């Protein structure tokens, strides 16, 4: 049986985020870290309003950020 190396979940958005916004994922993780402790949707709102990011891309970054900080 063949195995698939396809990235699933929020990280599957990462290539298109890097392409569309011109910054590596590490940059966005630093932005979220610098924002301090916020709720999920507060982080999403920050990325959308201050950085012009779409909801899906912002949500994916926030999900990974919050999972990593647990």
CHARMM internal coordinates of N, CA and C (Angstrom, degrees):
IC EDIT
DIST 1 N 1 CA 1.4348
DIST 1 CA 1 C 1.5344
ANGL 1 N 1 CA 1 C 108.29
DIST 1 C 2 N 1.3100
ANGL 1 CA 1 C 2 N 117.38
DIHE 1 N 1 CA 1 C 2 N 135.91
DIST 2 N 2 CA 1.4604
ANGL 1 C 2 N 2 CA 122.27
DIHE 1 CA 1 C 2 N 2 CA 179.97
DIST 2 CA 2 C 1.5259
ANGL 2 N 2 CA 2 C 110.14
DIHE 1 C 2 N 2 CA 2 C -78.88
DIST 2 C 3 N 1.3204
ANGL 2 CA 2 C 3 N 114.55
DIHE 2 N 2 CA 2 C 3 N 142.37
DIST 3 N 3 CA 1.4612
ANGL 2 C 3 N 3 CA 118.81
DIHE 2 CA 2 C 3 N 3 CA 176.38
DIST 3 CA 3 C 1.5181
ANGL 3 N 3 CA 3 C 109.29
DIHE 2 C 3 N 3 CA 3 C -102.74
DIST 3 C 4 N 1.3031
ANGL 3 CA 3 C 4 N 115.08
DIHE 3 N 3 CA 3 C 4 N 148.49
DIST 4 N 4 CA 1.4514
ANGL 3 C 4 N 4 CA 120.86
DIHE 3 CA 3 C 4 N 4 CA -178.84
DIST 4 CA 4 C 1.5228
ANGL 4 N 4 CA 4 C 109.95
DIHE 3 C 4 N 4 CA 4 C -106.49
DIST 4 C 5 N 1.3248
ANGL 4 CA 4 C 5 N 116.49
DIHE 4 N 4 CA 4 C 5 N 133.23
DIST 5 N 5 CA 1.4588
ANGL 4 C 5 N 5 CA 121.59
DIHE 4 CA 4 C 5 N 5 CA 176.81
DIST 5 CA 5 C 1.5217
ANGL 5 N 5 CA 5 C 111.10
DIHE 4 C 5 N 5 CA 5 C -99.21
DIST 5 C 6 N 1.3136
ANGL 5 CA 5 C 6 N 116.56
DIHE 5 N 5 CA 5 C 6 N 19.60
DIST 6 N 6 CA 1.4550
ANGL 5 C 6 N 6 CA 121.15
DIHE 5 CA 5 C 6 N 6 CA -178.99
DIST 6 CA 6 C 1.5230
ANGL 6 N 6 CA 6 C 110.07
DIHE 5 C 6 N 6 CA 6 C -67.73
DIST 6 C 7 N 1.3249
ANGL 6 CA 6 C 7 N 115.37
DIHE 6 N 6 CA 6 C 7 N 130.01
DIST 7 N 7 CA 1.4558
ANGL 6 C 7 N 7 CA 120.90
DIHE 6 CA 6 C 7 N 7 CA 176.87
DIST 7 CA 7 C 1.5212
ANGL 7 N 7 CA 7 C 108.26
DIHE 6 C 7 N 7 CA 7 C -73.96
DIST 7 C 8 N 1.3219
ANGL 7 CA 7 C 8 N 115.42
DIHE 7 N 7 CA 7 C 8 N 134.52
DIST 8 N 8 CA 1.4613
ANGL 7 C 8 N 8 CA 120.34
DIHE 7 CA 7 C 8 N 8 CA -179.38
DIST 8 CA 8 C 1.5183
ANGL 8 N 8 CA 8 C 109.29
DIHE 7 C 8 N 8 CA 8 C -121.19
DIST 8 C 9 N 1.2984
ANGL 8 CA 8 C 9 N 116.05
DIHE 8 N 8 CA 8 C 9 N 168.05
DIST 9 N 9 CA 1.4532
ANGL 8 C 9 N 9 CA 121.29
DIHE 8 CA 8 C 9 N 9 CA 178.51
DIST 9 CA 9 C 1.5167
ANGL 9 N 9 CA 9 C 111.81
DIHE 8 C 9 N 9 CA 9 C 77.66
DIST 9 C 10 N 1.3291
ANGL 9 CA 9 C 10 N 116.28
DIHE 9 N 9 CA 9 C 10 N -162.47
DIST 10 N 10 CA 1.4675
ANGL 9 C 10 N 10 CA 120.40
DIHE 9 CA 9 C 10 N 10 CA -175.78
DIST 10 CA 10 C 1.5306
ANGL 10 N 10 CA 10 C 114.03
DIHE 9 C 10 N 10 CA 10 C -57.29
DIST 10 C 11 N 1.3169
ANGL 10 CA 10 C 11 N 117.34
DIHE 10 N 10 CA 10 C 11 N -34.10
DIST 11 N 11 CA 1.4678
ANGL 10 C 11 N 11 CA 120.15
DIHE 10 CA 10 C 11 N 11 CA -178.47
DIST 11 CA 11 C 1.5228
ANGL 11 N 11 CA 11 C 112.36
DIHE 10 C 11 N 11 CA 11 C -64.50
DIST 11 C 12 N 1.3152
ANGL 11 CA 11 C 12 N 118.15
DIHE 11 N 11 CA 11 C 12 N -17.27
DIST 12 N 12 CA 1.4611
ANGL 11 C 12 N 12 CA 120.35
DIHE 11 CA 11 C 12 N 12 CA 178.10
DIST 12 CA 12 C 1.5335
ANGL 12 N 12 CA 12 C 111.31
DIHE 11 C 12 N 12 CA 12 C -65.30
DIST 12 C 13 N 1.3232
ANGL 12 CA 12 C 13 N 117.42
DIHE 12 N 12 CA 12 C 13 N -18.73
DIST 13 N 13 CA 1.4621
ANGL 12 C 13 N 13 CA 122.26
DIHE 12 CA 12 C 13 N 13 CA 177.84
DIST 13 CA 13 C 1.5357
ANGL 13 N 13 CA 13 C 112.52
DIHE 12 C 13 N 13 CA 13 C -81.71
DIST 13 C 14 N 1.3236
ANGL 13 CA 13 C 14 N 117.82
DIHE 13 N 13 CA 13 C 14 N -16.46
DIST 14 N 14 CA 1.4544
ANGL 13 C 14 N 14 CA 121.16
DIHE 13 CA 13 C 14 N 14 CA -171.09
DIST 14 CA 14 C 1.5336
ANGL 14 N 14 CA 14 C 114.63
DIHE 13 C 14 N 14 CA 14 C -56.63
DIST 14 C 15 N 1.3220
ANGL 14 CA 14 C 15 N 120.47
DIHE 14 N 14 CA 14 C 15 N -45.15
DIST 15 N 15 CA 1.4747
ANGL 14 C 15 N 15 CA 118.08
DIHE 14 CA 14 C 15 N 15 CA 179.13
DIST 15 CA 15 C 1.5327
ANGL 15 N 15 CA 15 C 113.00
DIHE 14 C 15 N 15 CA 15 C -59.43
DIST 15 C 16 N 1.3256
ANGL 15 CA 15 C 16 N 117.18
DIHE 15 N 15 CA 15 C 16 N -40.90
DIST 16 N 16 CA 1.4574
ANGL 15 C 16 N 16 CA 118.88
DIHE 15 CA 15 C 16 N 16 CA -179.22
DIST 16 CA 16 C 1.5304
ANGL 16 N 16 CA 16 C 111.27
DIHE 15 C 16 N 16 CA 16 C -73.45
DIST 16 C 17 N 1.3191
ANGL 16 CA 16 C 17 N 118.58
DIHE 16 N 16 CA 16 C 17 N -30.57
DIST 17 N 17 CA 1.4688
ANGL 16 C 17 N 17 CA 121.50
DIHE 16 CA 16 C 17 N 17 CA 176.08
DIST 17 CA 17 C 1.5253
ANGL 17 N 17 CA 17 C 109.51
DIHE 16 C 17 N 17 CA 17 C -64.68
DIST 17 C 18 N 1.3287
ANGL 17 CA 17 C 18 N 116.20
DIHE 17 N 17 CA 17 C 18 N -47.55
DIST 18 N 18 CA 1.4654
ANGL 17 C 18 N 18 CA 119.93
DIHE 17 CA 17 C 18 N 18 CA 179.37
DIST 18 CA 18 C 1.5161
ANGL 18 N 18 CA 18 C 111.38
DIHE 17 C 18 N 18 CA 18 C -62.29
DIST 18 C 19 N 1.3048
ANGL 18 CA 18 C 19 N 116.44
DIHE 18 N 18 CA 18 C 19 N -40.43
DIST 19 N 19 CA 1.4629
ANGL 18 C 19 N 19 CA 120.89
DIHE 18 CA 18 C 19 N 19 CA -179.81
DIST 19 CA 19 C 1.5257
ANGL 19 N 19 CA 19 C 111.70
DIHE 18 C 19 N 19 CA 19 C -67.68
DIST 19 C 20 N 1.3105
ANGL 19 CA 19 C 20 N 116.96
DIHE 19 N 19 CA 19 C 20 N -47.08
DIST 20 N 20 CA 1.4630
ANGL 19 C 20 N 20 CA 121.01
DIHE 19 CA 19 C 20 N 20 CA -174.72
DIST 20 CA 20 C 1.5203
ANGL 20 N 20 CA 20 C 113.00
DIHE 19 C 20 N 20 CA 20 C -71.48
DIST 20 C 21 N 1.3278
ANGL 20 CA 20 C 21 N 117.69
DIHE 20 N 20 CA 20 C 21 N -40.68
DIST 21 N 21 CA 1.4646
ANGL 20 C 21 N 21 CA 120.77
DIHE 20 CA 20 C 21 N 21 CA -173.34
DIST 21 CA 21 C 1.5237
ANGL 21 N 21 CA 21 C 113.56
DIHE 20 C 21 N 21 CA 21 C -102.30
DIST 21 C 22 N 1.3314
ANGL 21 CA 21 C 22 N 117.91
DIHE 21 N 21 CA 21 C 22 N -4.99
DIST 22 N 22 CA 1.4567
ANGL 21 C 22 N 22 CA 121.89
DIHE 21 CA 21 C 22 N 22 CA 172.65
DIST 22 CA 22 C 1.5177
ANGL 22 N 22 CA 22 C 116.65
DIHE 21 C 22 N 22 CA 22 C 70.34
DIST 22 C 23 N 1.3096
ANGL 22 CA 22 C 23 N 117.04
DIHE 22 N 22 CA 22 C 23 N 17.67
DIST 23 N 23 CA 1.4670
ANGL 22 C 23 N 23 CA 121.56
DIHE 22 CA 22 C 23 N 23 CA 179.37
DIST 23 CA 23 C 1.5267
ANGL 23 N 23 CA 23 C 108.79
DIHE 22 C 23 N 23 CA 23 C -130.15
DIST 23 C 24 N 1.3320
ANGL 23 CA 23 C 24 N 116.80
DIHE 23 N 23 CA 23 C 24 N 148.09
DIST 24 N 24 CA 1.4719
ANGL 23 C 24 N 24 CA 119.02
DIHE 23 CA 23 C 24 N 24 CA 177.38
DIST 24 CA 24 C 1.5339
ANGL 24 N 24 CA 24 C 110.89
DIHE 23 C 24 N 24 CA 24 C -71.41
DIST 24 C 25 N 1.2864
ANGL 24 CA 24 C 25 N 115.98
DIHE 24 N 24 CA 24 C 25 N 160.61
DIST 25 N 25 CA 1.4661
ANGL 24 C 25 N 25 CA 121.56
DIHE 24 CA 24 C 25 N 25 CA 179.65
DIST 25 CA 25 C 1.5280
ANGL 25 N 25 CA 25 C 110.52
DIHE 24 C 25 N 25 CA 25 C -58.83
DIST 25 C 26 N 1.3172
ANGL 25 CA 25 C 26 N 117.29
DIHE 25 N 25 CA 25 C 26 N -34.62
DIST 26 N 26 CA 1.4642
ANGL 25 C 26 N 26 CA 120.16
DIHE 25 CA 25 C 26 N 26 CA 178.60
DIST 26 CA 26 C 1.5317
ANGL 26 N 26 CA 26 C 111.49
DIHE 25 C 26 N 26 CA 26 C -58.78
DIST 26 C 27 N 1.3172
ANGL 26 CA 26 C 27 N 117.23
DIHE 26 N 26 CA 26 C 27 N -34.71
DIST 27 N 27 CA 1.4670
ANGL 26 C 27 N 27 CA 120.64
DIHE 26 CA 26 C 27 N 27 CA 176.91
DIST 27 CA 27 C 1.5236
ANGL 27 N 27 CA 27 C 110.53
DIHE 26 C 27 N 27 CA 27 C -61.53
DIST 27 C 28 N 1.3171
ANGL 27 CA 27 C 28 N 116.70
DIHE 27 N 27 CA 27 C 28 N -46.82
DIST 28 N 28 CA 1.4603
ANGL 27 C 28 N 28 CA 121.09
DIHE 27 CA 27 C 28 N 28 CA -177.95
DIST 28 CA 28 C 1.5217
ANGL 28 N 28 CA 28 C 111.23
DIHE 27 C 28 N 28 CA 28 C -67.54
DIST 28 C 29 N 1.3313
ANGL 28 CA 28 C 29 N 117.62
DIHE 28 N 28 CA 28 C 29 N -34.40
DIST 29 N 29 CA 1.4606
ANGL 28 C 29 N 29 CA 120.41
DIHE 28 CA 28 C 29 N 29 CA 176.63
DIST 29 CA 29 C 1.5279
ANGL 29 N 29 CA 29 C 110.18
DIHE 28 C 29 N 29 CA 29 C -66.35
DIST 29 C 30 N 1.3395
ANGL 29 CA 29 C 30 N 117.26
DIHE 29 N 29 CA 29 C 30 N -36.14
DIST 30 N 30 CA 1.4605
ANGL 29 C 30 N 30 CA 121.35
DIHE 29 CA 29 C 30 N 30 CA 176.68
DIST 30 CA 30 C 1.5284
ANGL 30 N 30 CA 30 C 110.90
DIHE 29 C 30 N 30 CA 30 C -67.09
DIST 30 C 31 N 1.3294
ANGL 30 CA 30 C 31 N 117.01
DIHE 30 N 30 CA 30 C 31 N -39.36
DIST 31 N 31 CA 1.4711
ANGL 30 C 31 N 31 CA 121.19
DIHE 30 CA 30 C 31 N 31 CA 176.89
DIST 31 CA 31 C 1.5234
ANGL 31 N 31 CA 31 C 109.76
DIHE 30 C 31 N 31 CA 31 C -59.71
DIST 31 C 32 N 1.3114
ANGL 31 CA 31 C 32 N 116.27
DIHE 31 N 31 CA 31 C 32 N -46.00
DIST 32 N 32 CA 1.4652
ANGL 31 C 32 N 32 CA 120.46
DIHE 31 CA 31 C 32 N 32 CA -179.34
DIST 32 CA 32 C 1.5240
ANGL 32 N 32 CA 32 C 111.29
DIHE 31 C 32 N 32 CA 32 C -66.80
DIST 32 C 33 N 1.3134
ANGL 32 CA 32 C 33 N 116.76
DIHE 32 N 32 CA 32 C 33 N -40.83
DIST 33 N 33 CA 1.4740
ANGL 32 C 33 N 33 CA 121.03
DIHE 32 CA 32 C 33 N 33 CA 178.70
DIST 33 CA 33 C 1.5249
ANGL 33 N 33 CA 33 C 110.42
DIHE 32 C 33 N 33 CA 33 C -62.63
DIST 33 C 34 N 1.3268
ANGL 33 CA 33 C 34 N 117.08
DIHE 33 N 33 CA 33 C 34 N -42.93
DIST 34 N 34 CA 1.4692
ANGL 33 C 34 N 34 CA 122.02
DIHE 33 CA 33 C 34 N 34 CA -178.59
DIST 34 CA 34 C 1.5296
ANGL 34 N 34 CA 34 C 112.15
DIHE 33 C 34 N 34 CA 34 C -67.57
DIST 34 C 35 N 1.3119
ANGL 34 CA 34 C 35 N 117.32
DIHE 34 N 34 CA 34 C 35 N -22.84
DIST 35 N 35 CA 1.4670
ANGL 34 C 35 N 35 CA 121.00
DIHE 34 CA 34 C 35 N 35 CA -179.06
DIST 35 CA 35 C 1.5185
ANGL 35 N 35 CA 35 C 112.11
DIHE 34 C 35 N 35 CA 35 C -70.86
DIST 35 C 36 N 1.3154
ANGL 35 CA 35 C 36 N 116.80
DIHE 35 N 35 CA 35 C 36 N -15.63
DIST 36 N 36 CA 1.4588
ANGL 35 C 36 N 36 CA 120.66
DIHE 35 CA 35 C 36 N 36 CA -179.74
DIST 36 CA 36 C 1.5194
ANGL 36 N 36 CA 36 C 111.52
DIHE 35 C 36 N 36 CA 36 C 82.93
DIST 36 C 37 N 1.3131
ANGL 36 CA 36 C 37 N 116.46
DIHE 36 N 36 CA 36 C 37 N -172.03
DIST 37 N 37 CA 1.4699
ANGL 36 C 37 N 37 CA 120.00
DIHE 36 CA 36 C 37 N 37 CA -176.92
DIST 37 CA 37 C 1.5275
ANGL 37 N 37 CA 37 C 111.54
DIHE 36 C 37 N 37 CA 37 C -75.64
DIST 37 C 38 N 1.3122
ANGL 37 CA 37 C 38 N 115.63
DIHE 37 N 37 CA 37 C 38 N 114.99
DIST 38 N 38 CA 1.4596
ANGL 37 C 38 N 38 CA 122.87
DIHE 37 CA 37 C 38 N 38 CA 177.91
DIST 38 CA 38 C 1.5127
ANGL 38 N 38 CA 38 C 109.14
DIHE 37 C 38 N 38 CA 38 C -131.80
DIST 38 C 39 N 1.3067
ANGL 38 CA 38 C 39 N 116.41
DIHE 38 N 38 CA 38 C 39 N 167.68
DIST 39 N 39 CA 1.4616
ANGL 38 C 39 N 39 CA 121.57
DIHE 38 CA 38 C 39 N 39 CA 173.27
DIST 39 CA 39 C 1.5296
ANGL 39 N 39 CA 39 C 108.55
DIHE 38 C 39 N 39 CA 39 C -81.76
DIST 39 C 40 N 1.3111
ANGL 39 CA 39 C 40 N 115.18
DIHE 39 N 39 CA 39 C 40 N 161.14
DIST 40 N 40 CA 1.4676
ANGL 39 C 40 N 40 CA 121.51
DIHE 39 CA 39 C 40 N 40 CA -176.50
DIST 40 CA 40 C 1.5315
ANGL 40 N 40 CA 40 C 112.16
DIHE 39 C 40 N 40 CA 40 C -48.82
DIST 40 C 41 N 1.3102
ANGL 40 CA 40 C 41 N 116.56
DIHE 40 N 40 CA 40 C 41 N -54.62
DIST 41 N 41 CA 1.4706
ANGL 40 C 41 N 41 CA 119.19
DIHE 40 CA 40 C 41 N 41 CA -175.96
DIST 41 CA 41 C 1.5238
ANGL 41 N 41 CA 41 C 112.95
DIHE 40 C 41 N 41 CA 41 C -70.95
DIST 41 C 42 N 1.3165
ANGL 41 CA 41 C 42 N 117.84
DIHE 41 N 41 CA 41 C 42 N -21.81
DIST 42 N 42 CA 1.4685
ANGL 41 C 42 N 42 CA 120.16
DIHE 41 CA 41 C 42 N 42 CA 173.74
DIST 42 CA 42 C 1.5219
ANGL 42 N 42 CA 42 C 110.26
DIHE 41 C 42 N 42 CA 42 C -69.29
DIST 42 C 43 N 1.3205
ANGL 42 CA 42 C 43 N 117.04
DIHE 42 N 42 CA 42 C 43 N -40.27
DIST 43 N 43 CA 1.4715
ANGL 42 C 43 N 43 CA 120.82
DIHE 42 CA 42 C 43 N 43 CA 174.99
DIST 43 CA 43 C 1.5349
ANGL 43 N 43 CA 43 C 110.20
DIHE 42 C 43 N 43 CA 43 C -63.08
DIST 43 C 44 N 1.3186
ANGL 43 CA 43 C 44 N 115.88
DIHE 43 N 43 CA 43 C 44 N -45.09
DIST 44 N 44 CA 1.4694
ANGL 43 C 44 N 44 CA 120.50
DIHE 43 CA 43 C 44 N 44 CA 179.74
DIST 44 CA 44 C 1.5265
ANGL 44 N 44 CA 44 C 109.64
DIHE 43 C 44 N 44 CA 44 C -58.69
DIST 44 C 45 N 1.3148
ANGL 44 CA 44 C 45 N 116.66
DIHE 44 N 44 CA 44 C 45 N -46.81
DIST 45 N 45 CA 1.4620
ANGL 44 C 45 N 45 CA 120.97
DIHE 44 CA 44 C 45 N 45 CA 179.62
DIST 45 CA 45 C 1.5236
ANGL 45 N 45 CA 45 C 111.53
DIHE 44 C 45 N 45 CA 45 C -60.73
DIST 45 C 46 N 1.3117
ANGL 45 CA 45 C 46 N 117.07
DIHE 45 N 45 CA 45 C 46 N -40.03
DIST 46 N 46 CA 1.4652
ANGL 45 C 46 N 46 CA 121.46
DIHE 45 CA 45 C 46 N 46 CA 177.90
DIST 46 CA 46 C 1.5275
ANGL 46 N 46 CA 46 C 110.95
DIHE 45 C 46 N 46 CA 46 C -59.40
DIST 46 C 47 N 1.3163
ANGL 46 CA 46 C 47 N 116.95
DIHE 46 N 46 CA 46 C 47 N -48.68
DIST 47 N 47 CA 1.4696
ANGL 46 C 47 N 47 CA 120.59
DIHE 46 CA 46 C 47 N 47 CA -179.40
DIST 47 CA 47 C 1.5251
ANGL 47 N 47 CA 47 C 111.34
DIHE 46 C 47 N 47 CA 47 C -64.93
DIST 47 C 48 N 1.3132
ANGL 47 CA 47 C 48 N 116.73
DIHE 47 N 47 CA 47 C 48 N -36.98
DIST 48 N 48 CA 1.4607
ANGL 47 C 48 N 48 CA 120.47
DIHE 47 CA 47 C 48 N 48 CA -179.26
DIST 48 CA 48 C 1.5298
ANGL 48 N 48 CA 48 C 111.88
DIHE 47 C 48 N 48 CA 48 C -71.50
DIST 48 C 49 N 1.3148
ANGL 48 CA 48 C 49 N 117.32
DIHE 48 N 48 CA 48 C 49 N -46.38
DIST 49 N 49 CA 1.4674
ANGL 48 C 49 N 49 CA 119.98
DIHE 48 CA 48 C 49 N 49 CA -174.42
DIST 49 CA 49 C 1.5210
ANGL 49 N 49 CA 49 C 112.93
DIHE 48 C 49 N 49 CA 49 C -80.97
DIST 49 C 50 N 1.3217
ANGL 49 CA 49 C 50 N 117.73
DIHE 49 N 49 CA 49 C 50 N -41.71
DIST 50 N 50 CA 1.4628
ANGL 49 C 50 N 50 CA 120.13
DIHE 49 CA 49 C 50 N 50 CA -174.77
DIST 50 CA 50 C 1.5261
ANGL 50 N 50 CA 50 C 113.50
DIHE 49 C 50 N 50 CA 50 C -89.05
DIST 50 C 51 N 1.3358
ANGL 50 CA 50 C 51 N 117.00
DIHE 50 N 50 CA 50 C 51 N -18.87
DIST 51 N 51 CA 1.4610
ANGL 50 C 51 N 51 CA 119.64
DIHE 50 CA 50 C 51 N 51 CA -175.58
DIST 51 CA 51 C 1.5265
ANGL 51 N 51 CA 51 C 113.07
DIHE 50 C 51 N 51 CA 51 C -126.55
DIST 51 C 52 N 1.3244
ANGL 51 CA 51 C 52 N 117.66
DIHE 51 N 51 CA 51 C 52 N 1.66
DIST 52 N 52 CA 1.4560
ANGL 51 C 52 N 52 CA 121.60
DIHE 51 CA 51 C 52 N 52 CA 176.43
DIST 52 CA 52 C 1.5157
ANGL 52 N 52 CA 52 C 114.83
DIHE 51 C 52 N 52 CA 52 C 66.31
DIST 52 C 53 N 1.3068
ANGL 52 CA 52 C 53 N 116.28
DIHE 52 N 52 CA 52 C 53 N 26.39
DIST 53 N 53 CA 1.4637
ANGL 52 C 53 N 53 CA 120.85
DIHE 52 CA 52 C 53 N 53 CA -176.91
DIST 53 CA 53 C 1.5264
ANGL 53 N 53 CA 53 C 110.35
DIHE 52 C 53 N 53 CA 53 C -83.94
DIST 53 C 54 N 1.3168
ANGL 53 CA 53 C 54 N 116.21
DIHE 53 N 53 CA 53 C 54 N 147.18
DIST 54 N 54 CA 1.4551
ANGL 53 C 54 N 54 CA 121.53
DIHE 53 CA 53 C 54 N 54 CA 175.50
DIST 54 CA 54 C 1.5269
ANGL 54 N 54 CA 54 C 110.68
DIHE 53 C 54 N 54 CA 54 C -72.18
DIST 54 C 55 N 1.3166
ANGL 54 CA 54 C 55 N 115.99
DIHE 54 N 54 CA 54 C 55 N 158.96
DIST 55 N 55 CA 1.4596
ANGL 54 C 55 N 55 CA 121.38
DIHE 54 CA 54 C 55 N 55 CA -175.92
DIST 55 CA 55 C 1.5303
ANGL 55 N 55 CA 55 C 112.83
DIHE 54 C 55 N 55 CA 55 C -59.92
DIST 55 C 56 N 1.3082
ANGL 55 CA 55 C 56 N 117.60
DIHE 55 N 55 CA 55 C 56 N -46.81
DIST 56 N 56 CA 1.4676
ANGL 55 C 56 N 56 CA 120.66
DIHE 55 CA 55 C 56 N 56 CA -177.87
DIST 56 CA 56 C 1.5172
ANGL 56 N 56 CA 56 C 112.81
DIHE 55 C 56 N 56 CA 56 C -62.51
DIST 56 C 57 N 1.3231
ANGL 56 CA 56 C 57 N 116.36
DIHE 56 N 56 CA 56 C 57 N -42.95
DIST 57 N 57 CA 1.4672
ANGL 56 C 57 N 57 CA 120.52
DIHE 56 CA 56 C 57 N 57 CA 178.86
DIST 57 CA 57 C 1.5209
ANGL 57 N 57 CA 57 C 110.51
DIHE 56 C 57 N 57 CA 57 C -66.20
DIST 57 C 58 N 1.3289
ANGL 57 CA 57 C 58 N 117.02
DIHE 57 N 57 CA 57 C 58 N -45.04
DIST 58 N 58 CA 1.4604
ANGL 57 C 58 N 58 CA 120.73
DIHE 57 CA 57 C 58 N 58 CA 179.17
DIST 58 CA 58 C 1.5246
ANGL 58 N 58 CA 58 C 110.74
DIHE 57 C 58 N 58 CA 58 C -61.95
DIST 58 C 59 N 1.3012
ANGL 58 CA 58 C 59 N 117.06
DIHE 58 N 58 CA 58 C 59 N -44.70
DIST 59 N 59 CA 1.4568
ANGL 58 C 59 N 59 CA 121.83
DIHE 58 CA 58 C 59 N 59 CA -179.78
DIST 59 CA 59 C 1.5262
ANGL 59 N 59 CA 59 C 111.42
DIHE 58 C 59 N 59 CA 59 C -61.02
DIST 59 C 60 N 1.3196
ANGL 59 CA 59 C 60 N 117.30
DIHE 59 N 59 CA 59 C 60 N -41.27
DIST 60 N 60 CA 1.4744
ANGL 59 C 60 N 60 CA 121.00
DIHE 59 CA 59 C 60 N 60 CA 179.56
DIST 60 CA 60 C 1.5249
ANGL 60 N 60 CA 60 C 110.84
DIHE 59 C 60 N 60 CA 60 C -63.67
DIST 60 C 61 N 1.3302
ANGL 60 CA 60 C 61 N 117.42
DIHE 60 N 60 CA 60 C 61 N -44.67
DIST 61 N 61 CA 1.4631
ANGL 60 C 61 N 61 CA 120.95
DIHE 60 CA 60 C 61 N 61 CA 179.41
DIST 61 CA 61 C 1.5227
ANGL 61 N 61 CA 61 C 110.96
DIHE 60 C 61 N 61 CA 61 C -62.88
DIST 61 C 62 N 1.3134
ANGL 61 CA 61 C 62 N 116.84
DIHE 61 N 61 CA 61 C 62 N -44.14
DIST 62 N 62 CA 1.4555
ANGL 61 C 62 N 62 CA 121.42
DIHE 61 CA 61 C 62 N 62 CA -178.66
DIST 62 CA 62 C 1.5310
ANGL 62 N 62 CA 62 C 110.40
DIHE 61 C 62 N 62 CA 62 C -64.75
DIST 62 C 63 N 1.3096
ANGL 62 CA 62 C 63 N 117.67
DIHE 62 N 62 CA 62 C 63 N -41.07
DIST 63 N 63 CA 1.4710
ANGL 62 C 63 N 63 CA 120.71
DIHE 62 CA 62 C 63 N 63 CA 179.45
DIST 63 CA 63 C 1.5209
ANGL 63 N 63 CA 63 C 110.79
DIHE 62 C 63 N 63 CA 63 C -59.74
DIST 63 C 64 N 1.3182
ANGL 63 CA 63 C 64 N 117.29
DIHE 63 N 63 CA 63 C 64 N -44.00
DIST 64 N 64 CA 1.4605
ANGL 63 C 64 N 64 CA 120.87
DIHE 63 CA 63 C 64 N 64 CA -179.91
DIST 64 CA 64 C 1.5262
ANGL 64 N 64 CA 64 C 110.55
DIHE 63 C 64 N 64 CA 64 C -69.82
DIST 64 C 65 N 1.3272
ANGL 64 CA 64 C 65 N 116.56
DIHE 64 N 64 CA 64 C 65 N -41.54
DIST 65 N 65 CA 1.4743
ANGL 64 C 65 N 65 CA 120.72
DIHE 64 CA 64 C 65 N 65 CA 178.17
DIST 65 CA 65 C 1.5290
ANGL 65 N 65 CA 65 C 111.24
DIHE 64 C 65 N 65 CA 65 C -58.86
DIST 65 C 66 N 1.3171
ANGL 65 CA 65 C 66 N 116.59
DIHE 65 N 65 CA 65 C 66 N -48.33
DIST 66 N 66 CA 1.4574
ANGL 65 C 66 N 66 CA 120.10
DIHE 65 CA 65 C 66 N 66 CA -178.27
DIST 66 CA 66 C 1.5340
ANGL 66 N 66 CA 66 C 112.28
DIHE 65 C 66 N 66 CA 66 C -67.65
DIST 66 C 67 N 1.3038
ANGL 66 CA 66 C 67 N 116.46
DIHE 66 N 66 CA 66 C 67 N -36.47
DIST 67 N 67 CA 1.4760
ANGL 66 C 67 N 67 CA 119.90
DIHE 66 CA 66 C 67 N 67 CA 178.18
DIST 67 CA 67 C 1.5242
ANGL 67 N 67 CA 67 C 110.60
DIHE 66 C 67 N 67 CA 67 C -65.37
DIST 67 C 68 N 1.3350
ANGL 67 CA 67 C 68 N 116.88
DIHE 67 N 67 CA 67 C 68 N -37.07
DIST 68 N 68 CA 1.4567
ANGL 67 C 68 N 68 CA 121.51
DIHE 67 CA 67 C 68 N 68 CA -178.57
DIST 68 CA 68 C 1.5302
ANGL 68 N 68 CA 68 C 111.52
DIHE 67 C 68 N 68 CA 68 C -73.30
DIST 68 C 69 N 1.3276
ANGL 68 CA 68 C 69 N 116.91
DIHE 68 N 68 CA 68 C 69 N -25.14
DIST 69 N 69 CA 1.4653
ANGL 68 C 69 N 69 CA 119.49
DIHE 68 CA 68 C 69 N 69 CA -176.53
DIST 69 CA 69 C 1.5194
ANGL 69 N 69 CA 69 C 113.23
DIHE 68 C 69 N 69 CA 69 C -91.20
DIST 69 C 70 N 1.3172
ANGL 69 CA 69 C 70 N 116.69
DIHE 69 N 69 CA 69 C 70 N 4.68
DIST 70 N 70 CA 1.4872
ANGL 69 C 70 N 70 CA 120.24
DIHE 69 CA 69 C 70 N 70 CA 178.00
DIST 70 CA 70 C 1.5004
ANGL 70 N 70 CA 70 C 110.79
DIHE 69 C 70 N 70 CA 70 C -80.75
END
COOR INIT
IC SEED 1 N 1 CA 1 C
IC BUILD
